[in-house]
């Protein structure tokens, strides 16, 4: 998935987590980030909360916390955002 919603989520994720400042982050494409397990990024709960809040603000949606916790990848997360936008 490389639609505009997914790309914007990746942009926000890179910004909030500082991924652009890390060698691994610079080497990863948007598709790599979308497919990688969220846990593989070694981000803390504060970064996660900041990311979710930034996405909710950007897209003017409210995401269900339990649904967020079930997301294994950013692709799963962006699907959740896309669904919220379509409701």
PDB file with SEQRES, HELIX, SHEET and CRYST1 records, atoms N, CA, C and O in Angstrom:
SEQRES   1 A   87  UNK UNK UNK UNK UNK UNK UNK UNK UNK UNK UNK UNK UNK          
SEQRES   2 A   87  UNK UNK UNK UNK UNK UNK UNK UNK UNK UNK UNK UNK UNK          
SEQRES   3 A   87  UNK UNK UNK UNK UNK UNK UNK UNK UNK UNK UNK UNK UNK          
SEQRES   4 A   87  UNK UNK UNK UNK UNK UNK UNK UNK UNK UNK UNK UNK UNK          
SEQRES   5 A   87  UNK UNK UNK UNK UNK UNK UNK UNK UNK UNK UNK UNK UNK          
SEQRES   6 A   87  UNK UNK UNK UNK UNK UNK UNK UNK UNK UNK UNK UNK UNK          
SEQRES   7 A   87  UNK UNK UNK UNK UNK UNK UNK UNK UNK                          
HELIX    1 AA1 UNK A    4  UNK A   17  1                                  14    
HELIX    2 AA2 UNK A   19  UNK A   21  5                                   3    
HELIX    3 AA3 UNK A   23  UNK A   27  1                                   5    
HELIX    4 AA4 UNK A   30  UNK A   35  1                                   6    
HELIX    5 AA5 UNK A   38  UNK A   41  5                                   4    
HELIX    6 AA6 UNK A   45  UNK A   59  1                                  15    
HELIX    7 AA7 UNK A   65  UNK A   69  1                                   5    
HELIX    8 AA8 UNK A   74  UNK A   86  1                                  13    
CRYST1    1.000    1.000    1.000  90.00  90.00  90.00 P 1           1          
ATOM      1  N   UNK A   1       0.847  -1.166   0.000  1.00  0.00           N  
ATOM      2  CA  UNK A   1       0.000   0.000   0.000  1.00  0.00           C  
ATOM      3  C   UNK A   1       0.898   1.237   0.000  1.00  0.00           C  
ATOM      4  O   UNK A   1       1.707   1.431   0.907  1.00  0.00           O  
ATOM      5  N   UNK A   2       0.747   2.048  -1.006  1.00  0.00           N  
ATOM      6  CA  UNK A   2       1.523   3.291  -1.048  1.00  0.00           C  
ATOM      7  C   UNK A   2       0.625   4.467  -1.384  1.00  0.00           C  
ATOM      8  O   UNK A   2       1.045   5.403  -2.064  1.00  0.00           O  
ATOM      9  N   UNK A   3      -0.621   4.419  -0.905  1.00  0.00           N  
ATOM     10  CA  UNK A   3      -1.509   5.546  -1.167  1.00  0.00           C  
ATOM     11  C   UNK A   3      -1.097   6.744  -0.317  1.00  0.00           C  
ATOM     12  O   UNK A   3      -0.183   6.656   0.503  1.00  0.00           O  
ATOM     13  N   UNK A   4      -1.778   7.850  -0.524  1.00  0.00           N  
ATOM     14  CA  UNK A   4      -1.418   9.088   0.169  1.00  0.00           C  
ATOM     15  C   UNK A   4      -1.524   8.964   1.689  1.00  0.00           C  
ATOM     16  O   UNK A   4      -0.695   9.510   2.417  1.00  0.00           O  
ATOM     17  N   UNK A   5      -2.536   8.252   2.164  1.00  0.00           N  
ATOM     18  CA  UNK A   5      -2.703   8.069   3.613  1.00  0.00           C  
ATOM     19  C   UNK A   5      -1.510   7.323   4.189  1.00  0.00           C  
ATOM     20  O   UNK A   5      -0.960   7.719   5.217  1.00  0.00           O  
ATOM     21  N   UNK A   6      -1.116   6.251   3.531  1.00  0.00           N  
ATOM     22  CA  UNK A   6       0.021   5.460   4.011  1.00  0.00           C  
ATOM     23  C   UNK A   6       1.305   6.276   3.992  1.00  0.00           C  
ATOM     24  O   UNK A   6       2.080   6.241   4.947  1.00  0.00           O  
ATOM     25  N   UNK A   7       1.530   7.005   2.916  1.00  0.00           N  
ATOM     26  CA  UNK A   7       2.752   7.804   2.818  1.00  0.00           C  
ATOM     27  C   UNK A   7       2.790   8.898   3.878  1.00  0.00           C  
ATOM     28  O   UNK A   7       3.852   9.200   4.421  1.00  0.00           O  
ATOM     29  N   UNK A   8       1.639   9.491   4.175  1.00  0.00           N  
ATOM     30  CA  UNK A   8       1.585  10.523   5.211  1.00  0.00           C  
ATOM     31  C   UNK A   8       1.831   9.907   6.585  1.00  0.00           C  
ATOM     32  O   UNK A   8       2.501  10.513   7.422  1.00  0.00           O  
ATOM     33  N   UNK A   9       1.295   8.706   6.828  1.00  0.00           N  
ATOM     34  CA  UNK A   9       1.557   8.015   8.103  1.00  0.00           C  
ATOM     35  C   UNK A   9       3.042   7.701   8.247  1.00  0.00           C  
ATOM     36  O   UNK A   9       3.603   7.844   9.333  1.00  0.00           O  
ATOM     37  N   UNK A  10       3.672   7.281   7.174  1.00  0.00           N  
ATOM     38  CA  UNK A  10       5.112   7.004   7.209  1.00  0.00           C  
ATOM     39  C   UNK A  10       5.891   8.288   7.489  1.00  0.00           C  
ATOM     40  O   UNK A  10       6.830   8.285   8.285  1.00  0.00           O  
ATOM     41  N   UNK A  11       5.505   9.376   6.839  1.00  0.00           N  
ATOM     42  CA  UNK A  11       6.184  10.655   7.068  1.00  0.00           C  
ATOM     43  C   UNK A  11       6.096  11.050   8.536  1.00  0.00           C  
ATOM     44  O   UNK A  11       7.091  11.451   9.138  1.00  0.00           O  
ATOM     45  N   UNK A  12       4.902  10.934   9.109  1.00  0.00           N  
ATOM     46  CA  UNK A  12       4.707  11.273  10.517  1.00  0.00           C  
ATOM     47  C   UNK A  12       5.501  10.328  11.403  1.00  0.00           C  
ATOM     48  O   UNK A  12       6.119  10.762  12.375  1.00  0.00           O  
ATOM     49  N   UNK A  13       5.492   9.041  11.079  1.00  0.00           N  
ATOM     50  CA  UNK A  13       6.228   8.052  11.861  1.00  0.00           C  
ATOM     51  C   UNK A  13       7.720   8.372  11.861  1.00  0.00           C  
ATOM     52  O   UNK A  13       8.365   8.343  12.909  1.00  0.00           O  
ATOM     53  N   UNK A  14       8.265   8.676  10.689  1.00  0.00           N  
ATOM     54  CA  UNK A  14       9.692   9.030  10.595  1.00  0.00           C  
ATOM     55  C   UNK A  14      10.005  10.253  11.470  1.00  0.00           C  
ATOM     56  O   UNK A  14      11.004  10.275  12.189  1.00  0.00           O  
ATOM     57  N   UNK A  15       9.147  11.250  11.397  1.00  0.00           N  
ATOM     58  CA  UNK A  15       9.367  12.489  12.135  1.00  0.00           C  
ATOM     59  C   UNK A  15       9.293  12.259  13.648  1.00  0.00           C  
ATOM     60  O   UNK A  15      10.182  12.681  14.388  1.00  0.00           O  
ATOM     61  N   UNK A  16       8.243  11.596  14.096  1.00  0.00           N  
ATOM     62  CA  UNK A  16       8.024  11.404  15.536  1.00  0.00           C  
ATOM     63  C   UNK A  16       9.083  10.499  16.155  1.00  0.00           C  
ATOM     64  O   UNK A  16       9.543  10.752  17.268  1.00  0.00           O  
ATOM     65  N   UNK A  17       9.464   9.463  15.452  1.00  0.00           N  
ATOM     66  CA  UNK A  17      10.412   8.495  16.014  1.00  0.00           C  
ATOM     67  C   UNK A  17      11.867   8.859  15.770  1.00  0.00           C  
ATOM     68  O   UNK A  17      12.761   8.198  16.299  1.00  0.00           O  
ATOM     69  N   UNK A  18      12.125   9.893  14.984  1.00  0.00           N  
ATOM     70  CA  UNK A  18      13.500  10.258  14.668  1.00  0.00           C  
ATOM     71  C   UNK A  18      14.159   9.275  13.719  1.00  0.00           C  
ATOM     72  O   UNK A  18      15.385   9.212  13.635  1.00  0.00           O  
ATOM     73  N   UNK A  19      13.356   8.518  13.011  1.00  0.00           N  
ATOM     74  CA  UNK A  19      13.877   7.478  12.125  1.00  0.00           C  
ATOM     75  C   UNK A  19      14.800   8.041  11.051  1.00  0.00           C  
ATOM     76  O   UNK A  19      15.737   7.368  10.623  1.00  0.00           O  
ATOM     77  N   UNK A  20      14.546   9.249  10.622  1.00  0.00           N  
ATOM     78  CA  UNK A  20      15.404   9.856   9.597  1.00  0.00           C  
ATOM     79  C   UNK A  20      16.803  10.146  10.105  1.00  0.00           C  
ATOM     80  O   UNK A  20      17.724  10.334   9.311  1.00  0.00           O  
ATOM     81  N   UNK A  21      16.972  10.184  11.428  1.00  0.00           N  
ATOM     82  CA  UNK A  21      18.272  10.487  12.024  1.00  0.00           C  
ATOM     83  C   UNK A  21      19.086   9.240  12.340  1.00  0.00           C  
ATOM     84  O   UNK A  21      20.177   9.329  12.903  1.00  0.00           O  
ATOM     85  N   UNK A  22      18.552   8.080  11.977  1.00  0.00           N  
ATOM     86  CA  UNK A  22      19.226   6.812  12.282  1.00  0.00           C  
ATOM     87  C   UNK A  22      19.653   6.151  10.981  1.00  0.00           C  
ATOM     88  O   UNK A  22      18.926   6.233   9.991  1.00  0.00           O  
ATOM     89  N   UNK A  23      20.811   5.498  10.952  1.00  0.00           N  
ATOM     90  CA  UNK A  23      21.273   4.861   9.714  1.00  0.00           C  
ATOM     91  C   UNK A  23      20.239   3.900   9.115  1.00  0.00           C  
ATOM     92  O   UNK A  23      20.011   3.898   7.905  1.00  0.00           O  
ATOM     93  N   UNK A  24      19.622   3.092   9.969  1.00  0.00           N  
ATOM     94  CA  UNK A  24      18.619   2.146   9.472  1.00  0.00           C  
ATOM     95  C   UNK A  24      17.456   2.900   8.830  1.00  0.00           C  
ATOM     96  O   UNK A  24      16.969   2.509   7.769  1.00  0.00           O  
ATOM     97  N   UNK A  25      17.015   3.972   9.468  1.00  0.00           N  
ATOM     98  CA  UNK A  25      15.886   4.738   8.956  1.00  0.00           C  
ATOM     99  C   UNK A  25      16.152   5.357   7.613  1.00  0.00           C  
ATOM    100  O   UNK A  25      15.270   5.389   6.755  1.00  0.00           O  
ATOM    101  N   UNK A  26      17.358   5.851   7.417  1.00  0.00           N  
ATOM    102  CA  UNK A  26      17.712   6.457   6.134  1.00  0.00           C  
ATOM    103  C   UNK A  26      17.730   5.433   5.005  1.00  0.00           C  
ATOM    104  O   UNK A  26      17.457   5.765   3.852  1.00  0.00           O  
ATOM    105  N   UNK A  27      18.051   4.188   5.344  1.00  0.00           N  
ATOM    106  CA  UNK A  27      18.150   3.144   4.329  1.00  0.00           C  
ATOM    107  C   UNK A  27      16.794   2.530   3.988  1.00  0.00           C  
ATOM    108  O   UNK A  27      16.668   1.826   2.986  1.00  0.00           O  
ATOM    109  N   UNK A  28      15.787   2.791   4.807  1.00  0.00           N  
ATOM    110  CA  UNK A  28      14.489   2.153   4.619  1.00  0.00           C  
ATOM    111  C   UNK A  28      13.590   2.991   3.700  1.00  0.00           C  
ATOM    112  O   UNK A  28      13.477   4.207   3.856  1.00  0.00           O  
ATOM    113  N   UNK A  29      12.959   2.312   2.745  1.00  0.00           N  
ATOM    114  CA  UNK A  29      11.962   2.965   1.898  1.00  0.00           C  
ATOM    115  C   UNK A  29      10.643   3.021   2.662  1.00  0.00           C  
ATOM    116  O   UNK A  29      10.496   2.386   3.706  1.00  0.00           O  
ATOM    117  N   UNK A  30       9.709   3.765   2.150  1.00  0.00           N  
ATOM    118  CA  UNK A  30       8.384   3.807   2.763  1.00  0.00           C  
ATOM    119  C   UNK A  30       7.762   2.416   2.799  1.00  0.00           C  
ATOM    120  O   UNK A  30       7.121   2.048   3.784  1.00  0.00           O  
ATOM    121  N   UNK A  31       7.944   1.646   1.740  1.00  0.00           N  
ATOM    122  CA  UNK A  31       7.410   0.287   1.687  1.00  0.00           C  
ATOM    123  C   UNK A  31       8.049  -0.593   2.764  1.00  0.00           C  
ATOM    124  O   UNK A  31       7.370  -1.419   3.374  1.00  0.00           O  
ATOM    125  N   UNK A  32       9.352  -0.419   2.998  1.00  0.00           N  
ATOM    126  CA  UNK A  32      10.036  -1.174   4.064  1.00  0.00           C  
ATOM    127  C   UNK A  32       9.430  -0.849   5.427  1.00  0.00           C  
ATOM    128  O   UNK A  32       9.177  -1.742   6.236  1.00  0.00           O  
ATOM    129  N   UNK A  33       9.204   0.428   5.666  1.00  0.00           N  
ATOM    130  CA  UNK A  33       8.657   0.862   6.950  1.00  0.00           C  
ATOM    131  C   UNK A  33       7.238   0.338   7.130  1.00  0.00           C  
ATOM    132  O   UNK A  33       6.873  -0.103   8.220  1.00  0.00           O  
ATOM    133  N   UNK A  34       6.440   0.382   6.075  1.00  0.00           N  
ATOM    134  CA  UNK A  34       5.073  -0.119   6.155  1.00  0.00           C  
ATOM    135  C   UNK A  34       5.023  -1.612   6.452  1.00  0.00           C  
ATOM    136  O   UNK A  34       4.114  -2.074   7.141  1.00  0.00           O  
ATOM    137  N   UNK A  35       5.985  -2.367   5.944  1.00  0.00           N  
ATOM    138  CA  UNK A  35       5.966  -3.823   6.089  1.00  0.00           C  
ATOM    139  C   UNK A  35       6.637  -4.340   7.353  1.00  0.00           C  
ATOM    140  O   UNK A  35       6.326  -5.442   7.805  1.00  0.00           O  
ATOM    141  N   UNK A  36       7.544  -3.574   7.927  1.00  0.00           N  
ATOM    142  CA  UNK A  36       8.299  -4.043   9.098  1.00  0.00           C  
ATOM    143  C   UNK A  36       7.401  -4.111  10.327  1.00  0.00           C  
ATOM    144  O   UNK A  36       6.516  -3.273  10.500  1.00  0.00           O  
ATOM    145  N   UNK A  37       7.628  -5.106  11.178  1.00  0.00           N  
ATOM    146  CA  UNK A  37       6.874  -5.153  12.435  1.00  0.00           C  
ATOM    147  C   UNK A  37       7.119  -3.877  13.246  1.00  0.00           C  
ATOM    148  O   UNK A  37       8.257  -3.423  13.369  1.00  0.00           O  
ATOM    149  N   UNK A  38       6.061  -3.311  13.789  1.00  0.00           N  
ATOM    150  CA  UNK A  38       6.194  -2.067  14.548  1.00  0.00           C  
ATOM    151  C   UNK A  38       7.197  -2.240  15.691  1.00  0.00           C  
ATOM    152  O   UNK A  38       7.974  -1.329  15.974  1.00  0.00           O  
ATOM    153  N   UNK A  39       7.183  -3.390  16.341  1.00  0.00           N  
ATOM    154  CA  UNK A  39       8.097  -3.655  17.449  1.00  0.00           C  
ATOM    155  C   UNK A  39       9.562  -3.645  17.051  1.00  0.00           C  
ATOM    156  O   UNK A  39      10.432  -3.499  17.909  1.00  0.00           O  
ATOM    157  N   UNK A  40       9.848  -3.795  15.773  1.00  0.00           N  
ATOM    158  CA  UNK A  40      11.244  -3.832  15.326  1.00  0.00           C  
ATOM    159  C   UNK A  40      11.900  -2.457  15.326  1.00  0.00           C  
ATOM    160  O   UNK A  40      13.114  -2.350  15.153  1.00  0.00           O  
ATOM    161  N   UNK A  41      11.110  -1.407  15.517  1.00  0.00           N  
ATOM    162  CA  UNK A  41      11.651  -0.049  15.479  1.00  0.00           C  
ATOM    163  C   UNK A  41      12.160   0.426  16.831  1.00  0.00           C  
ATOM    164  O   UNK A  41      12.745   1.505  16.930  1.00  0.00           O  
ATOM    165  N   UNK A  42      11.949  -0.352  17.851  1.00  0.00           N  
ATOM    166  CA  UNK A  42      12.452  -0.030  19.190  1.00  0.00           C  
ATOM    167  C   UNK A  42      12.039   1.386  19.609  1.00  0.00           C  
ATOM    168  O   UNK A  42      12.872   2.208  19.991  1.00  0.00           O  
ATOM    169  N   UNK A  43      10.730   1.643  19.526  1.00  0.00           N  
ATOM    170  CA  UNK A  43      10.205   2.930  19.967  1.00  0.00           C  
ATOM    171  C   UNK A  43       9.477   2.733  21.293  1.00  0.00           C  
ATOM    172  O   UNK A  43       8.925   1.664  21.555  1.00  0.00           O  
ATOM    173  N   UNK A  44       9.480   3.757  22.112  1.00  0.00           N  
ATOM    174  CA  UNK A  44       8.835   3.619  23.421  1.00  0.00           C  
ATOM    175  C   UNK A  44       7.366   4.028  23.342  1.00  0.00           C  
ATOM    176  O   UNK A  44       6.892   4.501  22.309  1.00  0.00           O  
ATOM    177  N   UNK A  45       6.662   3.838  24.442  1.00  0.00           N  
ATOM    178  CA  UNK A  45       5.225   4.099  24.464  1.00  0.00           C  
ATOM    179  C   UNK A  45       4.914   5.585  24.265  1.00  0.00           C  
ATOM    180  O   UNK A  45       3.871   5.926  23.707  1.00  0.00           O  
ATOM    181  N   UNK A  46       5.794   6.456  24.707  1.00  0.00           N  
ATOM    182  CA  UNK A  46       5.586   7.889  24.502  1.00  0.00           C  
ATOM    183  C   UNK A  46       5.648   8.244  23.018  1.00  0.00           C  
ATOM    184  O   UNK A  46       4.818   9.010  22.529  1.00  0.00           O  
ATOM    185  N   UNK A  47       6.632   7.687  22.295  1.00  0.00           N  
ATOM    186  CA  UNK A  47       6.717   7.904  20.845  1.00  0.00           C  
ATOM    187  C   UNK A  47       5.485   7.345  20.152  1.00  0.00           C  
ATOM    188  O   UNK A  47       4.944   7.963  19.235  1.00  0.00           O  
ATOM    189  N   UNK A  48       5.050   6.183  20.590  1.00  0.00           N  
ATOM    190  CA  UNK A  48       3.866   5.567  19.993  1.00  0.00           C  
ATOM    191  C   UNK A  48       2.650   6.452  20.189  1.00  0.00           C  
ATOM    192  O   UNK A  48       1.893   6.695  19.249  1.00  0.00           O  
ATOM    193  N   UNK A  49       2.459   6.935  21.413  1.00  0.00           N  
ATOM    194  CA  UNK A  49       1.324   7.798  21.710  1.00  0.00           C  
ATOM    195  C   UNK A  49       1.401   9.100  20.901  1.00  0.00           C  
ATOM    196  O   UNK A  49       0.394   9.569  20.370  1.00  0.00           O  
ATOM    197  N   UNK A  50       2.591   9.669  20.815  1.00  0.00           N  
ATOM    198  CA  UNK A  50       2.769  10.902  20.046  1.00  0.00           C  
ATOM    199  C   UNK A  50       2.457  10.678  18.568  1.00  0.00           C  
ATOM    200  O   UNK A  50       1.840  11.523  17.920  1.00  0.00           O  
ATOM    201  N   UNK A  51       2.888   9.529  18.041  1.00  0.00           N  
ATOM    202  CA  UNK A  51       2.618   9.187  16.643  1.00  0.00           C  
ATOM    203  C   UNK A  51       1.113   9.066  16.405  1.00  0.00           C  
ATOM    204  O   UNK A  51       0.580   9.651  15.462  1.00  0.00           O  
ATOM    205  N   UNK A  52       0.438   8.309  17.257  1.00  0.00           N  
ATOM    206  CA  UNK A  52      -1.007   8.108  17.094  1.00  0.00           C  
ATOM    207  C   UNK A  52      -1.734   9.445  17.172  1.00  0.00           C  
ATOM    208  O   UNK A  52      -2.612   9.722  16.356  1.00  0.00           O  
ATOM    209  N   UNK A  53      -1.377  10.267  18.140  1.00  0.00           N  
ATOM    210  CA  UNK A  53      -2.028  11.570  18.291  1.00  0.00           C  
ATOM    211  C   UNK A  53      -1.770  12.465  17.067  1.00  0.00           C  
ATOM    212  O   UNK A  53      -2.666  13.182  16.621  1.00  0.00           O  
ATOM    213  N   UNK A  54      -0.562  12.420  16.537  1.00  0.00           N  
ATOM    214  CA  UNK A  54      -0.238  13.225  15.355  1.00  0.00           C  
ATOM    215  C   UNK A  54      -1.052  12.769  14.145  1.00  0.00           C  
ATOM    216  O   UNK A  54      -1.529  13.592  13.364  1.00  0.00           O  
ATOM    217  N   UNK A  55      -1.207  11.466  13.997  1.00  0.00           N  
ATOM    218  CA  UNK A  55      -2.004  10.937  12.882  1.00  0.00           C  
ATOM    219  C   UNK A  55      -3.476  11.306  13.065  1.00  0.00           C  
ATOM    220  O   UNK A  55      -4.136  11.730  12.117  1.00  0.00           O  
ATOM    221  N   UNK A  56      -3.985  11.143  14.284  1.00  0.00           N  
ATOM    222  CA  UNK A  56      -5.380  11.510  14.546  1.00  0.00           C  
ATOM    223  C   UNK A  56      -5.617  12.988  14.253  1.00  0.00           C  
ATOM    224  O   UNK A  56      -6.635  13.348  13.662  1.00  0.00           O  
ATOM    225  N   UNK A  57      -4.691  13.839  14.660  1.00  0.00           N  
ATOM    226  CA  UNK A  57      -4.809  15.277  14.380  1.00  0.00           C  
ATOM    227  C   UNK A  57      -4.745  15.564  12.885  1.00  0.00           C  
ATOM    228  O   UNK A  57      -5.546  16.333  12.352  1.00  0.00           O  
ATOM    229  N   UNK A  58      -3.789  14.941  12.224  1.00  0.00           N  
ATOM    230  CA  UNK A  58      -3.593  15.185  10.783  1.00  0.00           C  
ATOM    231  C   UNK A  58      -4.825  14.802   9.972  1.00  0.00           C  
ATOM    232  O   UNK A  58      -5.225  15.528   9.061  1.00  0.00           O  
ATOM    233  N   UNK A  59      -5.426  13.659  10.303  1.00  0.00           N  
ATOM    234  CA  UNK A  59      -6.559  13.155   9.518  1.00  0.00           C  
ATOM    235  C   UNK A  59      -7.919  13.442  10.159  1.00  0.00           C  
ATOM    236  O   UNK A  59      -8.959  13.074   9.613  1.00  0.00           O  
ATOM    237  N   UNK A  60      -7.902  14.098  11.318  1.00  0.00           N  
ATOM    238  CA  UNK A  60      -9.136  14.424  12.029  1.00  0.00           C  
ATOM    239  C   UNK A  60     -10.003  13.181  12.249  1.00  0.00           C  
ATOM    240  O   UNK A  60     -11.188  13.161  11.914  1.00  0.00           O  
ATOM    241  N   UNK A  61      -9.378  12.144  12.821  1.00  0.00           N  
ATOM    242  CA  UNK A  61     -10.063  10.898  13.154  1.00  0.00           C  
ATOM    243  C   UNK A  61      -9.742  10.532  14.593  1.00  0.00           C  
ATOM    244  O   UNK A  61      -8.777  11.026  15.176  1.00  0.00           O  
ATOM    245  N   UNK A  62     -10.566   9.658  15.153  1.00  0.00           N  
ATOM    246  CA  UNK A  62     -10.280   9.093  16.473  1.00  0.00           C  
ATOM    247  C   UNK A  62     -10.186   7.587  16.294  1.00  0.00           C  
ATOM    248  O   UNK A  62     -11.127   6.949  15.822  1.00  0.00           O  
ATOM    249  N   UNK A  63      -9.045   7.023  16.672  1.00  0.00           N  
ATOM    250  CA  UNK A  63      -8.793   5.598  16.481  1.00  0.00           C  
ATOM    251  C   UNK A  63      -9.013   4.847  17.785  1.00  0.00           C  
ATOM    252  O   UNK A  63      -8.694   5.339  18.868  1.00  0.00           O  
ATOM    253  N   UNK A  64      -9.561   3.654  17.659  1.00  0.00           N  
ATOM    254  CA  UNK A  64      -9.820   2.797  18.809  1.00  0.00           C  
ATOM    255  C   UNK A  64      -8.503   2.233  19.348  1.00  0.00           C  
ATOM    256  O   UNK A  64      -7.717   1.655  18.598  1.00  0.00           O  
ATOM    257  N   UNK A  65      -8.271   2.404  20.646  1.00  0.00           N  
ATOM    258  CA  UNK A  65      -7.011   1.978  21.258  1.00  0.00           C  
ATOM    259  C   UNK A  65      -6.777   0.474  21.113  1.00  0.00           C  
ATOM    260  O   UNK A  65      -5.654   0.044  20.849  1.00  0.00           O  
ATOM    261  N   UNK A  66      -7.814  -0.314  21.282  1.00  0.00           N  
ATOM    262  CA  UNK A  66      -7.654  -1.769  21.143  1.00  0.00           C  
ATOM    263  C   UNK A  66      -7.298  -2.147  19.710  1.00  0.00           C  
ATOM    264  O   UNK A  66      -6.479  -3.037  19.482  1.00  0.00           O  
ATOM    265  N   UNK A  67      -7.911  -1.476  18.755  1.00  0.00           N  
ATOM    266  CA  UNK A  67      -7.595  -1.735  17.350  1.00  0.00           C  
ATOM    267  C   UNK A  67      -6.158  -1.338  17.034  1.00  0.00           C  
ATOM    268  O   UNK A  67      -5.466  -2.028  16.287  1.00  0.00           O  
ATOM    269  N   UNK A  68      -5.714  -0.219  17.609  1.00  0.00           N  
ATOM    270  CA  UNK A  68      -4.326   0.208  17.419  1.00  0.00           C  
ATOM    271  C   UNK A  68      -3.375  -0.849  17.957  1.00  0.00           C  
ATOM    272  O   UNK A  68      -2.384  -1.187  17.310  1.00  0.00           O  
ATOM    273  N   UNK A  69      -3.675  -1.368  19.135  1.00  0.00           N  
ATOM    274  CA  UNK A  69      -2.807  -2.363  19.765  1.00  0.00           C  
ATOM    275  C   UNK A  69      -2.733  -3.667  18.979  1.00  0.00           C  
ATOM    276  O   UNK A  69      -1.776  -4.426  19.137  1.00  0.00           O  
ATOM    277  N   UNK A  70      -3.721  -3.939  18.138  1.00  0.00           N  
ATOM    278  CA  UNK A  70      -3.702  -5.155  17.312  1.00  0.00           C  
ATOM    279  C   UNK A  70      -2.873  -4.990  16.035  1.00  0.00           C  
ATOM    280  O   UNK A  70      -2.619  -5.969  15.333  1.00  0.00           O  
ATOM    281  N   UNK A  71      -2.454  -3.770  15.733  1.00  0.00           N  
ATOM    282  CA  UNK A  71      -1.682  -3.512  14.509  1.00  0.00           C  
ATOM    283  C   UNK A  71      -0.257  -4.053  14.667  1.00  0.00           C  
ATOM    284  O   UNK A  71       0.472  -3.661  15.577  1.00  0.00           O  
ATOM    285  N   UNK A  72       0.115  -4.945  13.777  1.00  0.00           N  
ATOM    286  CA  UNK A  72       1.461  -5.516  13.809  1.00  0.00           C  
ATOM    287  C   UNK A  72       2.445  -4.703  12.970  1.00  0.00           C  
ATOM    288  O   UNK A  72       3.641  -4.670  13.259  1.00  0.00           O  
ATOM    289  N   UNK A  73       1.932  -4.051  11.935  1.00  0.00           N  
ATOM    290  CA  UNK A  73       2.782  -3.265  11.030  1.00  0.00           C  
ATOM    291  C   UNK A  73       2.140  -1.903  10.786  1.00  0.00           C  
ATOM    292  O   UNK A  73       0.979  -1.680  11.126  1.00  0.00           O  
ATOM    293  N   UNK A  74       2.904  -1.010  10.200  1.00  0.00           N  
ATOM    294  CA  UNK A  74       2.334   0.283   9.823  1.00  0.00           C  
ATOM    295  C   UNK A  74       1.291   0.117   8.720  1.00  0.00           C  
ATOM    296  O   UNK A  74       0.389   0.947   8.602  1.00  0.00           O  
ATOM    297  N   UNK A  75       1.394  -0.929   7.915  1.00  0.00           N  
ATOM    298  CA  UNK A  75       0.358  -1.211   6.921  1.00  0.00           C  
ATOM    299  C   UNK A  75      -0.965  -1.473   7.619  1.00  0.00           C  
ATOM    300  O   UNK A  75      -2.003  -0.966   7.195  1.00  0.00           O  
ATOM    301  N   UNK A  76      -0.935  -2.265   8.691  1.00  0.00           N  
ATOM    302  CA  UNK A  76      -2.151  -2.511   9.472  1.00  0.00           C  
ATOM    303  C   UNK A  76      -2.695  -1.193  10.032  1.00  0.00           C  
ATOM    304  O   UNK A  76      -3.897  -0.934   9.990  1.00  0.00           O  
ATOM    305  N   UNK A  77      -1.791  -0.377  10.551  1.00  0.00           N  
ATOM    306  CA  UNK A  77      -2.195   0.899  11.141  1.00  0.00           C  
ATOM    307  C   UNK A  77      -2.814   1.817  10.094  1.00  0.00           C  
ATOM    308  O   UNK A  77      -3.841   2.445  10.351  1.00  0.00           O  
ATOM    309  N   UNK A  78      -2.202   1.901   8.918  1.00  0.00           N  
ATOM    310  CA  UNK A  78      -2.738   2.784   7.886  1.00  0.00           C  
ATOM    311  C   UNK A  78      -4.085   2.276   7.381  1.00  0.00           C  
ATOM    312  O   UNK A  78      -4.937   3.072   6.984  1.00  0.00           O  
ATOM    313  N   UNK A  79      -4.285   0.964   7.392  1.00  0.00           N  
ATOM    314  CA  UNK A  79      -5.599   0.411   7.028  1.00  0.00           C  
ATOM    315  C   UNK A  79      -6.643   0.861   8.048  1.00  0.00           C  
ATOM    316  O   UNK A  79      -7.779   1.165   7.686  1.00  0.00           O  
ATOM    317  N   UNK A  80      -6.263   0.901   9.301  1.00  0.00           N  
ATOM    318  CA  UNK A  80      -7.144   1.379  10.369  1.00  0.00           C  
ATOM    319  C   UNK A  80      -7.500   2.855  10.133  1.00  0.00           C  
ATOM    320  O   UNK A  80      -8.660   3.247  10.264  1.00  0.00           O  
ATOM    321  N   UNK A  81      -6.514   3.649   9.790  1.00  0.00           N  
ATOM    322  CA  UNK A  81      -6.752   5.062   9.510  1.00  0.00           C  
ATOM    323  C   UNK A  81      -7.661   5.203   8.294  1.00  0.00           C  
ATOM    324  O   UNK A  81      -8.605   5.992   8.317  1.00  0.00           O  
ATOM    325  N   UNK A  82      -7.388   4.452   7.241  1.00  0.00           N  
ATOM    326  CA  UNK A  82      -8.218   4.519   6.026  1.00  0.00           C  
ATOM    327  C   UNK A  82      -9.664   4.150   6.337  1.00  0.00           C  
ATOM    328  O   UNK A  82     -10.599   4.775   5.835  1.00  0.00           O  
ATOM    329  N   UNK A  83      -9.835   3.129   7.170  1.00  0.00           N  
ATOM    330  CA  UNK A  83     -11.193   2.726   7.551  1.00  0.00           C  
ATOM    331  C   UNK A  83     -11.877   3.862   8.320  1.00  0.00           C  
ATOM    332  O   UNK A  83     -13.038   4.173   8.055  1.00  0.00           O  
ATOM    333  N   UNK A  84     -11.179   4.471   9.253  1.00  0.00           N  
ATOM    334  CA  UNK A  84     -11.750   5.569  10.038  1.00  0.00           C  
ATOM    335  C   UNK A  84     -12.145   6.736   9.126  1.00  0.00           C  
ATOM    336  O   UNK A  84     -13.145   7.410   9.375  1.00  0.00           O  
ATOM    337  N   UNK A  85     -11.374   6.966   8.088  1.00  0.00           N  
ATOM    338  CA  UNK A  85     -11.685   8.047   7.149  1.00  0.00           C  
ATOM    339  C   UNK A  85     -12.926   7.750   6.311  1.00  0.00           C  
ATOM    340  O   UNK A  85     -13.613   8.667   5.862  1.00  0.00           O  
ATOM    341  N   UNK A  86     -13.206   6.471   6.105  1.00  0.00           N  
ATOM    342  CA  UNK A  86     -14.329   6.094   5.243  1.00  0.00           C  
ATOM    343  C   UNK A  86     -15.642   5.985   6.004  1.00  0.00           C  
ATOM    344  O   UNK A  86     -16.701   5.842   5.393  1.00  0.00           O  
ATOM    345  N   UNK A  87     -15.583   6.051   7.320  1.00  0.00           N  
ATOM    346  CA  UNK A  87     -16.810   5.904   8.126  1.00  0.00           C  
ATOM    347  C   UNK A  87     -17.530   7.218   8.243  1.00  0.00           C  
ATOM    348  O   UNK A  87     -18.580   7.291   8.883  1.00  0.00           O  
TER     349      UNK A  87                                                      
END                                                                             
